[in-house]
Amino acid sequence: MTFLYLDTSALVKCYIAEKGSDDVIALVADAAAVATSLVTRTEVAAALAKAIRDHRVDEDEARRAYRKFLREWPDLGRVPVTDALVERADALAWEHGLRAYDSVQLAAALACQDMVDALGVDVLLATFDRQLRKAAGQAGLSTWPR
């Protein structure tokens, strides 16, 4: 049983065609549960807007992708941003030199791992951010892609 945690770099691949999109979609389809941080919603909006600016998609395609994302958003497990999560993210930022939202993503994935530890299940963090993937591995999480 796979408990999958998606950061924004992985989740956005479900909505616009990029290298790795098919692999992420298959990973999501095979997962028993899929979660992300509450901040991912804003990060996805920002990523889609950036894809327009970078001419990787046109505005209509990005808006369709965002509407689809919003329809599917309620189906994702969402880790809330609490004072305790932010405190943990602070420590991870210092320890691993992570950017702010990457620290929040890692703290949220670790919170998921804390929740499922009693079940003997591992959380798999899907991210295309190399620095986040390295920090997650150092923090004891399984990561994808390898």
N, CA and C atoms as an extended XYZ file, in Angstrom:
438
Properties=species:S:1:pos:R:3:atomname:S:1:resname:S:1:resid:I:1 pbc="F F F"
N         0.853       -1.172        0.000 N   MET     1
C         0.000        0.000        0.000 CA  MET     1
C         0.900        1.236        0.000 C   MET     1
N         0.658        2.127       -0.948 N   THR     2
C         1.455        3.340       -1.052 CA  THR     2
C         0.658        4.547       -0.587 C   THR     2
N         1.207        5.260        0.384 N   PHE     3
C         0.666        6.554        0.794 CA  PHE     3
C         1.546        7.572        0.091 C   PHE     3
N         0.962        8.288       -0.837 N   LEU     4
C         1.707        9.189       -1.699 CA  LEU     4
C         1.523       10.636       -1.258 C   LEU     4
N         2.625       11.334       -1.120 N   TYR     5
C         2.601       12.771       -0.855 CA  TYR     5
C         3.175       13.456       -2.088 C   TYR     5
N         2.415       14.382       -2.663 N   LEU     6
C         2.856       15.112       -3.849 CA  LEU     6
C         3.188       16.552       -3.495 C   LEU     6
N         4.381       16.991       -3.841 N   ASP     7
C         4.639       18.423       -3.762 CA  ASP     7
C         4.140       19.036       -5.064 C   ASP     7
N         4.240       20.332       -5.185 N   THR     8
C         3.692       21.019       -6.347 CA  THR     8
C         4.380       20.614       -7.637 C   THR     8
N         5.684       20.414       -7.594 N   SER     9
C         6.407       20.062       -8.823 CA  SER     9
C         5.909       18.744       -9.411 C   SER     9
N         5.429       17.847       -8.569 N   ALA    10
C         4.868       16.580       -9.048 CA  ALA    10
C         3.389       16.743       -9.395 C   ALA    10
N         2.640       17.399       -8.535 N   LEU    11
C         1.190       17.505       -8.744 CA  LEU    11
C         0.845       18.256      -10.021 C   LEU    11
N         1.567       19.301      -10.331 N   VAL    12
C         1.233       20.101      -11.516 CA  VAL    12
C         1.361       19.276      -12.795 C   VAL    12
N         2.171       18.222      -12.764 N   LYS    13
C         2.341       17.354      -13.930 CA  LYS    13
C         1.073       16.553      -14.237 C   LYS    13
N         0.157       16.506      -13.295 N   CYS    14
C        -1.141       15.859      -13.540 CA  CYS    14
C        -2.070       16.754      -14.356 C   CYS    14
N        -1.716       18.013      -14.511 N   TYR    15
C        -2.620       18.986      -15.122 CA  TYR    15
C        -2.086       19.636      -16.393 C   TYR    15
N        -0.775       19.659      -16.566 N   ILE    16
C        -0.210       20.103      -17.838 CA  ILE    16
C         0.846       19.085      -18.255 C   ILE    16
N         0.917       18.849      -19.550 N   ALA    17
C         1.839       17.844      -20.070 CA  ALA    17
C         3.272       18.358      -19.973 C   ALA    17
N         4.047       17.650      -19.190 N   GLU    18
C         5.464       17.946      -19.016 CA  GLU    18
C         6.204       16.619      -18.968 C   GLU    18
N         7.510       16.675      -19.038 N   LYS    19
C         8.309       15.466      -18.862 CA  LYS    19
C         7.960       14.874      -17.494 C   LYS    19
N         7.604       13.620      -17.463 N   GLY    20
C         7.257       12.951      -16.214 CA  GLY    20
C         5.769       12.913      -15.915 C   GLY    20
N         4.955       13.596      -16.713 N   SER    21
C         3.511       13.639      -16.441 CA  SER    21
C         2.878       12.256      -16.417 C   SER    21
N         3.170       11.438      -17.424 N   ASP    22
C         2.568       10.099      -17.482 CA  ASP    22
C         2.964        9.269      -16.270 C   ASP    22
N         4.212        9.398      -15.837 N   ASP    23
C         4.682        8.641      -14.674 CA  ASP    23
C         3.976        9.080      -13.390 C   ASP    23
N         3.777       10.384      -13.219 N   VAL    24
C         3.093       10.885      -12.026 CA  VAL    24
C         1.635       10.432      -12.028 C   VAL    24
N         0.989       10.524      -13.169 N   ILE    25
C        -0.413       10.110      -13.272 CA  ILE    25
C        -0.554        8.626      -12.915 C   ILE    25
N         0.361        7.798      -13.388 N   ALA    26
C         0.337        6.371      -13.055 CA  ALA    26
C         0.598        6.146      -11.573 C   ALA    26
N         1.527        6.898      -11.003 N   LEU    27
C         1.832        6.784       -9.575 CA  LEU    27
C         0.609        7.127       -8.736 C   LEU    27
N        -0.084        8.199       -9.101 N   VAL    28
C        -1.303        8.611       -8.390 CA  VAL    28
C        -2.373        7.526       -8.508 C   VAL    28
N        -2.534        6.973       -9.694 N   ALA    29
C        -3.559        5.950       -9.918 CA  ALA    29
C        -3.320        4.707       -9.065 C   ALA    29
N        -2.053        4.385       -8.804 N   ASP    30
C        -1.712        3.192       -8.024 CA  ASP    30
C        -1.684        3.429       -6.523 C   ASP    30
N        -1.749        4.673       -6.089 N   ALA    31
C        -1.618        4.984       -4.660 CA  ALA    31
C        -2.893        4.674       -3.901 C   ALA    31
N        -2.726        4.212       -2.674 N   ALA    32
C        -3.879        3.968       -1.799 CA  ALA    32
C        -4.450        5.283       -1.298 C   ALA    32
N        -3.586        6.267       -1.100 N   ALA    33
C        -4.004        7.591       -0.638 CA  ALA    33
C        -3.016        8.614       -1.180 C   ALA    33
N        -3.527        9.815       -1.448 N   VAL    34
C        -2.698       10.890       -1.976 CA  VAL    34
C        -2.948       12.141       -1.144 C   VAL    34
N        -1.853       12.775       -0.721 N   ALA    35
C        -1.975       13.985        0.094 CA  ALA    35
C        -0.999       15.035       -0.392 C   ALA    35
N        -1.241       16.250        0.064 N   THR    36
C        -0.364       17.377       -0.212 CA  THR    36
C        -0.605       18.420        0.867 C   THR    36
N         0.174       19.474        0.847 N   SER    37
C         0.002       20.562        1.798 CA  SER    37
C        -1.074       21.522        1.310 C   SER    37
N        -1.712       22.182        2.218 N   LEU    38
C        -2.696       23.198        1.864 CA  LEU    38
C        -2.085       24.290        0.981 C   LEU    38
N        -0.811       24.616        1.189 N   VAL    39
C        -0.173       25.663        0.389 CA  VAL    39
C         0.009       25.257       -1.071 C   VAL    39
N        -0.106       23.971       -1.350 N   THR    40
C         0.057       23.497       -2.722 CA  THR    40
C        -0.970       24.137       -3.649 C   THR    40
N        -2.147       24.423       -3.135 N   ARG    41
C        -3.172       25.036       -3.980 CA  ARG    41
C        -2.655       26.347       -4.582 C   ARG    41
N        -2.076       27.195       -3.772 N   THR    42
C        -1.535       28.459       -4.266 CA  THR    42
C        -0.326       28.223       -5.156 C   THR    42
N         0.495       27.262       -4.794 N   GLU    43
C         1.670       26.966       -5.618 CA  GLU    43
C         1.270       26.464       -7.005 C   GLU    43
N         0.213       25.659       -7.096 N   VAL    44
C        -0.254       25.189       -8.405 CA  VAL    44
C        -0.735       26.374       -9.237 C   VAL    44
N        -1.506       27.269       -8.631 N   ALA    45
C        -1.959       28.458       -9.364 CA  ALA    45
C        -0.754       29.241       -9.880 C   ALA    45
N         0.246       29.433       -9.043 N   ALA    46
C         1.442       30.174       -9.442 CA  ALA    46
C         2.213       29.431      -10.537 C   ALA    46
N         2.296       28.117      -10.437 N   ALA    47
C         3.013       27.327      -11.444 CA  ALA    47
C         2.319       27.399      -12.799 C   ALA    47
N         0.998       27.351      -12.797 N   LEU    48
C         0.262       27.450      -14.061 CA  LEU    48
C         0.398       28.843      -14.672 C   LEU    48
N         0.358       29.868      -13.837 N   ALA    49
C         0.549       31.230      -14.342 CA  ALA    49
C         1.959       31.391      -14.923 C   ALA    49
N         2.950       30.794      -14.267 N   LYS    50
C         4.323       30.850      -14.772 CA  LYS    50
C         4.449       30.090      -16.089 C   LYS    50
N         3.728       28.981      -16.223 N   ALA    51
C         3.765       28.213      -17.474 CA  ALA    51
C         3.249       29.062      -18.640 C   ALA    51
N         2.276       29.926      -18.372 N   ILE    52
C         1.794       30.857      -19.403 CA  ILE    52
C         2.905       31.849      -19.754 C   ILE    52
N         3.492       32.459      -18.730 N   ARG    53
C         4.544       33.458      -18.961 CA  ARG    53
C         5.739       32.866      -19.711 C   ARG    53
N         6.029       31.587      -19.434 N   ASP    54
C         7.157       30.911      -20.078 CA  ASP    54
C         6.788       30.332      -21.445 C   ASP    54
N         5.547       30.538      -21.861 N   HIS    55
C         5.049       30.059      -23.159 CA  HIS    55
C         5.091       28.537      -23.281 C   HIS    55
N         4.942       27.848      -22.144 N   ARG    56
C         4.856       26.379      -22.179 CA  ARG    56
C         3.426       25.926      -22.421 C   ARG    56
N         2.453       26.772      -22.058 N   VAL    57
C         1.039       26.521      -22.336 CA  VAL    57
C         0.393       27.870      -22.663 C   VAL    57
N        -0.736       27.821      -23.366 N   ASP    58
C        -1.440       29.083      -23.576 CA  ASP    58
C        -2.411       29.302      -22.418 C   ASP    58
N        -2.970       30.489      -22.359 N   GLU    59
C        -3.811       30.844      -21.220 CA  GLU    59
C        -5.042       29.949      -21.106 C   GLU    59
N        -5.664       29.615      -22.233 N   ASP    60
C        -6.852       28.742      -22.190 CA  ASP    60
C        -6.510       27.378      -21.610 C   ASP    60
N        -5.384       26.814      -22.042 N   GLU    61
C        -4.965       25.509      -21.530 CA  GLU    61
C        -4.691       25.577      -20.023 C   GLU    61
N        -4.035       26.628      -19.589 N   ALA    62
C        -3.728       26.783      -18.167 CA  ALA    62
C        -5.005       26.945      -17.350 C   ALA    62
N        -5.945       27.706      -17.852 N   ARG    63
C        -7.203       27.906      -17.113 CA  ARG    63
C        -8.008       26.613      -17.052 C   ARG    63
N        -8.017       25.839      -18.136 N   ARG    64
C        -8.687       24.516      -18.112 CA  ARG    64
C        -8.017       23.606      -17.086 C   ARG    64
N        -6.695       23.619      -17.077 N   ALA    65
C        -5.939       22.795      -16.129 CA  ALA    65
C        -6.266       23.208      -14.695 C   ALA    65
N        -6.345       24.509      -14.450 N   TYR    66
C        -6.632       24.982      -13.098 CA  TYR    66
C        -8.049       24.607      -12.673 C   TYR    66
N        -9.016       24.715      -13.582 N   ARG    67
C       -10.388       24.310      -13.243 CA  ARG    67
C       -10.445       22.818      -12.913 C   ARG    67
N        -9.734       22.007      -13.684 N   LYS    68
C        -9.692       20.565      -13.403 CA  LYS    68
C        -9.052       20.318      -12.039 C   LYS    68
N        -7.955       21.007      -11.776 N   PHE    69
C        -7.285       20.887      -10.479 CA  PHE    69
C        -8.252       21.241       -9.344 C   PHE    69
N        -8.980       22.336       -9.476 N   LEU    70
C        -9.924       22.744       -8.425 CA  LEU    70
C       -11.039       21.715       -8.232 C   LEU    70
N       -11.485       21.087       -9.310 N   ARG    71
C       -12.504       20.029       -9.179 CA  ARG    71
C       -11.961       18.833       -8.405 C   ARG    71
N       -10.695       18.523       -8.592 N   GLU    72
C       -10.081       17.353       -7.949 CA  GLU    72
C        -9.481       17.667       -6.581 C   GLU    72
N        -9.319       18.931       -6.266 N   TRP    73
C        -8.719       19.354       -5.000 CA  TRP    73
C        -9.386       18.704       -3.789 C   TRP    73
N       -10.733       18.631       -3.727 N   PRO    74
C       -11.358       18.007       -2.546 CA  PRO    74
C       -11.015       16.529       -2.362 C   PRO    74
N       -10.548       15.864       -3.419 N   ASP    75
C       -10.210       14.443       -3.330 CA  ASP    75
C        -8.820       14.199       -2.735 C   ASP    75
N        -8.024       15.246       -2.633 N   LEU    76
C        -6.680       15.109       -2.077 CA  LEU    76
C        -6.719       15.274       -0.559 C   LEU    76
N        -5.942       14.460        0.135 N   GLY    77
C        -5.725       14.719        1.553 CA  GLY    77
C        -4.919       16.000        1.653 C   GLY    77
N        -5.328       16.893        2.529 N   ARG    78
C        -4.641       18.176        2.644 CA  ARG    78
C        -4.116       18.351        4.061 C   ARG    78
N        -2.813       18.564        4.169 N   VAL    79
C        -2.190       18.787        5.463 CA  VAL    79
C        -2.321       20.275        5.771 C   VAL    79
N        -3.008       20.617        6.863 N   PRO    80
C        -3.195       22.035        7.180 CA  PRO    80
C        -1.884       22.677        7.657 C   PRO    80
N        -1.799       23.959        7.429 N   VAL    81
C        -0.639       24.721        7.893 CA  VAL    81
C        -0.974       25.254        9.285 C   VAL    81
N        -0.380       24.622       10.273 N   THR    82
C        -0.608       24.984       11.670 CA  THR    82
C         0.662       25.608       12.237 C   THR    82
N         0.551       26.159       13.425 N   ASP    83
C         1.747       26.696       14.079 CA  ASP    83
C         2.802       25.608       14.249 C   ASP    83
N         2.375       24.402       14.630 N   ALA    84
C         3.323       23.304       14.825 CA  ALA    84
C         4.007       22.923       13.512 C   ALA    84
N         3.261       22.909       12.410 N   LEU    85
C         3.839       22.578       11.117 CA  LEU    85
C         4.842       23.653       10.695 C   LEU    85
N         4.497       24.909       10.889 N   VAL    86
C         5.406       26.001       10.535 CA  VAL    86
C         6.670       25.943       11.390 C   VAL    86
N         6.519       25.617       12.650 N   GLU    87
C         7.693       25.492       13.522 CA  GLU    87
C         8.616       24.374       13.010 C   GLU    87
N         8.017       23.266       12.613 N   ARG    88
C         8.805       22.167       12.061 CA  ARG    88
C         9.463       22.592       10.746 C   ARG    88
N         8.730       23.321        9.909 N   ALA    89
C         9.280       23.814        8.647 CA  ALA    89
C        10.447       24.770        8.889 C   ALA    89
N        10.326       25.612        9.926 N   ASP    90
C        11.425       26.512       10.290 CA  ASP    90
C        12.705       25.706       10.527 C   ASP    90
N        12.588       24.675       11.331 N   ALA    91
C        13.756       23.856       11.672 CA  ALA    91
C        14.322       23.174       10.431 C   ALA    91
N        13.441       22.698        9.558 N   LEU    92
C        13.899       22.035        8.328 CA  LEU    92
C        14.592       23.019        7.386 C   LEU    92
N        14.114       24.250        7.352 N   ALA    93
C        14.758       25.279        6.520 CA  ALA    93
C        16.189       25.518        6.990 C   ALA    93
N        16.365       25.617        8.290 N   TRP    94
C        17.704       25.816        8.850 CA  TRP    94
C        18.582       24.590        8.600 C   TRP    94
N        18.028       23.410        8.866 N   GLU    95
C        18.814       22.176        8.793 CA  GLU    95
C        19.242       21.832        7.367 C   GLU    95
N        18.345       22.056        6.405 N   HIS    96
C        18.603       21.604        5.040 CA  HIS    96
C        18.800       22.731        4.028 C   HIS    96
N        18.697       23.985        4.482 N   GLY    97
C        18.863       25.106        3.560 CA  GLY    97
C        17.765       25.187        2.511 C   GLY    97
N        16.549       24.793        2.898 N   LEU    98
C        15.432       24.769        1.954 CA  LEU    98
C        14.765       26.130        1.816 C   LEU    98
N        14.132       26.351        0.666 N   ARG    99
C        13.288       27.526        0.478 CA  ARG    99
C        12.045       27.360        1.346 C   ARG    99
N        11.329       28.455        1.542 N   ALA   100
C        10.201       28.481        2.479 CA  ALA   100
C         9.159       27.407        2.189 C   ALA   100
N         8.576       27.426        0.993 N   TYR   101
C         7.505       26.458        0.724 CA  TYR   101
C         8.041       25.032        0.623 C   TYR   101
N         9.298       24.848        0.217 N   ASP   102
C         9.863       23.499        0.230 CA  ASP   102
C         9.952       22.986        1.664 C   ASP   102
N        10.278       23.863        2.594 N   SER   103
C        10.312       23.483        4.010 CA  SER   103
C         8.922       23.090        4.492 C   SER   103
N         7.920       23.842        4.079 N   VAL   104
C         6.534       23.525        4.450 CA  VAL   104
C         6.128       22.184        3.828 C   VAL   104
N         6.493       21.965        2.575 N   GLN   105
C         6.152       20.689        1.916 CA  GLN   105
C         6.802       19.515        2.658 C   GLN   105
N         8.057       19.653        3.008 N   LEU   106
C         8.736       18.570        3.722 CA  LEU   106
C         8.120       18.356        5.099 C   LEU   106
N         7.829       19.425        5.812 N   ALA   107
C         7.186       19.292        7.124 CA  ALA   107
C         5.833       18.602        6.998 C   ALA   107
N         5.081       18.924        5.953 N   ALA   108
C         3.772       18.293        5.746 CA  ALA   108
C         3.920       16.809        5.412 C   ALA   108
N         4.899       16.475        4.579 N   ALA   109
C         5.125       15.059        4.250 CA  ALA   109
C         5.551       14.277        5.500 C   ALA   109
N         6.386       14.888        6.316 N   LEU   110
C         6.790       14.230        7.567 CA  LEU   110
C         5.610       14.090        8.527 C   LEU   110
N         4.709       15.062        8.530 N   ALA   111
C         3.498       14.961        9.354 CA  ALA   111
C         2.637       13.793        8.879 C   ALA   111
N         2.563       13.603        7.575 N   CYS   112
C         1.837       12.438        7.036 CA  CYS   112
C         2.493       11.150        7.507 C   CYS   112
N         3.837       11.111        7.452 N   GLN   113
C         4.539        9.911        7.904 CA  GLN   113
C         4.253        9.648        9.379 C   GLN   113
N         4.238       10.699       10.180 N   ASP   114
C         3.918       10.548       11.604 CA  ASP   114
C         2.540        9.925       11.789 C   ASP   114
N         1.581       10.331       10.949 N   MET   115
C         0.203        9.826       11.073 CA  MET   115
C         0.091        8.358       10.703 C   MET   115
N         0.866        7.895        9.723 N   VAL   116
C         0.696        6.520        9.249 CA  VAL   116
C         1.722        5.551        9.826 C   VAL   116
N         2.649        6.050       10.641 N   ASP   117
C         3.656        5.174       11.254 CA  ASP   117
C         3.035        3.995       11.984 C   ASP   117
N         1.969        4.234       12.725 N   ALA   118
C         1.333        3.170       13.509 CA  ALA   118
C         0.780        2.063       12.616 C   ALA   118
N         0.499        2.395       11.363 N   LEU   119
C        -0.032        1.409       10.424 CA  LEU   119
C         1.076        0.617        9.735 C   LEU   119
N         2.312        1.013        9.974 N   GLY   120
C         3.430        0.353        9.324 CA  GLY   120
C         3.529        0.698        7.846 C   GLY   120
N         3.055        1.864        7.482 N   VAL   121
C         3.041        2.304        6.094 CA  VAL   121
C         4.065        3.422        5.913 C   VAL   121
N         4.744        3.414        4.783 N   ASP   122
C         5.677        4.483        4.475 CA  ASP   122
C         5.032        5.492        3.544 C   ASP   122
N         5.379        6.740        3.746 N   VAL   123
C         4.962        7.804        2.842 CA  VAL   123
C         6.017        7.918        1.753 C   VAL   123
N         5.558        8.017        0.519 N   LEU   124
C         6.434        8.240       -0.616 CA  LEU   124
C         6.254        9.687       -1.057 C   LEU   124
N         7.303       10.484       -0.962 N   LEU   125
C         7.261       11.890       -1.371 CA  LEU   125
C         7.668       11.983       -2.834 C   LEU   125
N         6.721       12.418       -3.670 N   ALA   126
C         7.010       12.643       -5.087 CA  ALA   126
C         7.348       14.111       -5.285 C   ALA   126
N         8.540       14.364       -5.767 N   THR   127
C         8.992       15.731       -6.030 CA  THR   127
C        10.024       15.712       -7.145 C   THR   127
N        10.004       16.750       -7.945 N   PHE   128
C        11.005       16.920       -8.986 CA  PHE   128
C        12.018       17.986       -8.589 C   PHE   128
N        11.971       18.400       -7.350 N   ASP   129
C        12.912       19.375       -6.801 CA  ASP   129
C        14.050       18.596       -6.148 C   ASP   129
N        15.229       18.692       -6.719 N   ARG   130
C        16.364       17.887       -6.231 CA  ARG   130
C        16.737       18.189       -4.792 C   ARG   130
N        16.729       19.464       -4.425 N   GLN   131
C        17.112       19.835       -3.063 CA  GLN   131
C        16.088       19.299       -2.061 C   GLN   131
N        14.813       19.391       -2.391 N   LEU   132
C        13.775       18.858       -1.508 CA  LEU   132
C        13.880       17.336       -1.422 C   LEU   132
N        14.117       16.690       -2.555 N   ARG   133
C        14.245       15.226       -2.553 CA  ARG   133
C        15.419       14.794       -1.675 C   ARG   133
N        16.536       15.494       -1.768 N   LYS   134
C        17.708       15.161       -0.945 CA  LYS   134
C        17.392       15.358        0.535 C   LYS   134
N        16.771       16.478        0.882 N   ALA   135
C        16.425       16.750        2.282 CA  ALA   135
C        15.434       15.717        2.805 C   ALA   135
N        14.478       15.329        1.979 N   ALA   136
C        13.491       14.326        2.397 CA  ALA   136
C        14.168       12.991        2.692 C   ALA   136
N        15.089       12.613        1.839 N   GLY   137
C        15.836       11.369        2.083 CA  GLY   137
C        16.622       11.442        3.373 C   GLY   137
N        17.254       12.575        3.630 N   GLN   138
C        18.011       12.750        4.869 CA  GLN   138
C        17.087       12.732        6.086 C   GLN   138
N        15.832       13.137        5.889 N   ALA   139
C        14.859       13.140        6.988 CA  ALA   139
C        14.184       11.789        7.163 C   ALA   139
N        14.527       10.823        6.314 N   GLY   140
C        14.007        9.473        6.474 CA  GLY   140
C        12.821        9.112        5.605 C   GLY   140
N        12.438        9.975        4.673 N   LEU   141
C        11.313        9.665        3.780 CA  LEU   141
C        11.804        8.964        2.526 C   LEU   141
N        10.956        8.097        2.002 N   SER   142
C        11.189        7.535        0.681 CA  SER   142
C        10.807        8.595       -0.337 C   SER   142
N        11.560        8.691       -1.432 N   THR   143
C        11.285        9.712       -2.434 CA  THR   143
C        11.155        9.097       -3.817 C   THR   143
N        10.474        9.843       -4.662 N   TRP   144
C        10.289        9.462       -6.064 CA  TRP   144
C        10.316       10.721       -6.893 C   TRP   144
N        10.882       10.757       -8.077 N   PRO   145
C        11.666        9.661       -8.676 CA  PRO   145
C        13.017        9.514       -7.998 C   PRO   145
N        13.588        8.365       -8.175 N   ARG   146
C        14.854        8.078       -7.492 CA  ARG   146
C        15.976        8.612       -8.271 C   ARG   146
